[in-house]
Amino acid sequence: MYKVKPIYDDVILESADTSSLRGVEERQDRCLDQLDKLQKRLAVIEDECCRKKSCSSNVKLDMVIGCCVGSPAVYLTAVIARKTNCLIKVFTHSSNDKEVDSTVNNKLLRVNNGESSYTGLTLIYKKTANPHFMAAPGRQVAVSGTSNILRYVSRVTGDASLYNESDLESSALIDEILSLTDALELRMNGSKAEVGQLLNTISGFLSSSDYVAGSYFSIADIALCCTLTAMDPKTCTQYTEVLPCTYSQISLRNESFKRVFGLDSWDRNLILDQV
């Protein structure tokens, strides 16, 4: 058999340009050093993300929500309690001049009963035009608006899936819908023309997507369903071409929301029974 001559023989090694080899070694060392720095940076980022996730999942609410009897905020309180897994306390302020439905109160007090050990929400019935909340009772001026309650909860829990402010286009659309639901809430007992115009405007957003503010479930959907639930049933029945579509497309696609309003069709009485 023939003997094969080694590739790296002494002649080649001796004739090699040692300066170029040193250059390759230096570049390799620099690459390894940069890789080591990147790995350390990645470890820091992963640690920060884990801490943020842990903090957001362990957030405990301590909110006081004030509203009139029959306000959308009543149903919103139940949704928030489900979402954050906390209990509800219900009180009546001396300014309240409306009869409180004890059956609704009992249902609110049973939300997450046996599943949670802390009370994160206090609901106070009072005479007020707009619902409001305080996250630091005694140290904060009350902030008005159902939409602002939802924005605050999304921010404090870090739930970007419901309201992602870093997505400017999406958050702008959600804010637009929230302004419409706020207007609808203020005009629930207004003229048929005003209510009809708002409902038709809102339903127009459902013509091109499954949800009211785009292709995913958001706080706009929660605000709309709570507002529709609080409306006079007689008013709702006048817009049957709007509400079934609105409700079925919103409620049945989100498990946490369906847990409160888990229905197959629009029925206000059934919705109350699900709270």
Buried (B, 14 or more C-beta within 10 A) or exposed (E): EEEEEEEEEEEEEEEEEEEEEEEEEEEEEEEEEEEEEEEEEEEEEEEEEEEEEEEEEEEEBBBBBBBBBBBBBBBBBBBBBBBBBBBBEBEBEEEBEEEEEEEBBEBBBEBBEEEBEEBBBBBBBBEBEBBBBBBEEEEEEBBBBBBBBBBBBBEBBEBBEBBBBEEEEBBEBBBEBBEBBBBBBEEBEEEEEBBBBBBEEBBEBBEEEBBBBBEBBBBBBBBBBBBBBBBEEEBBEBBEEBBEBBBBBBBBBBEBBBBBBEBEEBBBEEBBEBB
